[in-house]
Amino acid sequence: MSLSRFISIILHPIFIPLIGVYICNKIAPEIFIIINDFLPVLYLNVFFYTVFFPAITVFLLLKLGVISSLEMNDYKERFLPLCINFICVLFCFLSFNKLVFLNSFLSLFFLGIILTLFMALIISRFWKISLHMLGVGGLLGMIINLNLLTNKGFYMVPACLFICGIVAFARLKEGAHTSIQIYLGFLVGFVSQLSMYRFIL
């Protein structure tokens, strides 16, 4: 397996919500009005809604011949999987209303993901956009929001920028996208998350 392929797998956009929740908890645990014993419940909730269910669905679509490959190189194949992912993240977002020990930052992070997926749905009807860059761009936007809110985790900003660069290089190396698809993916993800800051305060 090539290095670019390995990077594309471990930083797949399906893992971004879970990574984002982990980063939030490690950088600023005070934003979670939560007893530590409930953290596994939170992580499991995010895992099942944003990783397990979407992954299982994509494999089923592959077996049924709805999509030709897991990479979904044809942008026309991406609409249905994105719709399913959108619904799963929406249910995850709505489930936070029942987890009364959470404050609004995490909900806004997922609202930003929902906005990103909605934009991806629209764009993917006509064009191919980098979902990997949507994910890491959104992660960078979330980290900046977290820093603005708590004045913590600024060191994560250059680290995440470096990760964005690595992912962009990997996707180009794999021949999965053109440069404009990479740049636009990053921009949509980043702006969608950063726009959530106005609702935090």
ChimeraX attribute file (.defattr): number of C-alpha atoms within 10 A of each C-alpha:
attribute: neighborCount
match mode: 1-to-1
recipient: residues
	/A:1	5
	/A:2	10
	/A:3	11
	/A:4	17
	/A:5	14
	/A:6	12
	/A:7	17
	/A:8	19
	/A:9	13
	/A:10	11
	/A:11	19
	/A:12	16
	/A:13	22
	/A:14	20
	/A:15	16
	/A:16	21
	/A:17	22
	/A:18	21
	/A:19	15
	/A:20	20
	/A:21	16
	/A:22	13
	/A:23	18
	/A:24	21
	/A:25	14
	/A:26	11
	/A:27	17
	/A:28	16
	/A:29	13
	/A:30	12
	/A:31	17
	/A:32	17
	/A:33	11
	/A:34	16
	/A:35	8
	/A:36	10
	/A:37	8
	/A:38	11
	/A:39	13
	/A:40	10
	/A:41	12
	/A:42	16
	/A:43	14
	/A:44	14
	/A:45	16
	/A:46	23
	/A:47	17
	/A:48	15
	/A:49	22
	/A:50	25
	/A:51	21
	/A:52	14
	/A:53	14
	/A:54	22
	/A:55	17
	/A:56	11
	/A:57	14
	/A:58	21
	/A:59	14
	/A:60	13
	/A:61	18
	/A:62	15
	/A:63	12
	/A:64	10
	/A:65	10
	/A:66	13
	/A:67	21
	/A:68	14
	/A:69	15
	/A:70	12
	/A:71	11
	/A:72	17
	/A:73	14
	/A:74	13
	/A:75	15
	/A:76	14
	/A:77	18
	/A:78	19
	/A:79	17
	/A:80	15
	/A:81	19
	/A:82	19
	/A:83	16
	/A:84	15
	/A:85	23
	/A:86	22
	/A:87	17
	/A:88	21
	/A:89	23
	/A:90	17
	/A:91	13
	/A:92	19
	/A:93	21
	/A:94	14
	/A:95	15
	/A:96	19
	/A:97	13
	/A:98	9
	/A:99	13
	/A:100	10
	/A:101	12
	/A:102	16
	/A:103	16
	/A:104	14
	/A:105	21
	/A:106	19
	/A:107	18
	/A:108	19
	/A:109	29
	/A:110	23
	/A:111	19
	/A:112	25
	/A:113	26
	/A:114	21
	/A:115	20
	/A:116	24
	/A:117	24
	/A:118	15
	/A:119	16
	/A:120	25
	/A:121	20
	/A:122	11
	/A:123	14
	/A:124	19
	/A:125	13
	/A:126	10
	/A:127	13
	/A:128	21
	/A:129	24
	/A:130	25
	/A:131	23
	/A:132	25
	/A:133	28
	/A:134	29
	/A:135	27
	/A:136	27
	/A:137	28
	/A:138	30
	/A:139	30
	/A:140	26
	/A:141	27
	/A:142	32
	/A:143	25
	/A:144	23
	/A:145	21
	/A:146	24
	/A:147	18
	/A:148	13
	/A:149	15
	/A:150	14
	/A:151	11
	/A:152	14
	/A:153	17
	/A:154	15
	/A:155	10
	/A:156	16
	/A:157	17
	/A:158	11
	/A:159	12
	/A:160	18
	/A:161	15
	/A:162	12
	/A:163	17
	/A:164	22
	/A:165	14
	/A:166	16
	/A:167	22
	/A:168	26
	/A:169	17
	/A:170	21
	/A:171	22
	/A:172	16
	/A:173	14
	/A:174	14
	/A:175	9
	/A:176	17
	/A:177	18
	/A:178	13
	/A:179	14
	/A:180	11
	/A:181	19
	/A:182	23
	/A:183	17
	/A:184	17
	/A:185	26
	/A:186	27
	/A:187	16
	/A:188	24
	/A:189	30
	/A:190	24
	/A:191	19
	/A:192	25
	/A:193	27
	/A:194	22
	/A:195	16
	/A:196	19
	/A:197	20
	/A:198	8
	/A:199	9
	/A:200	14
	/A:201	7
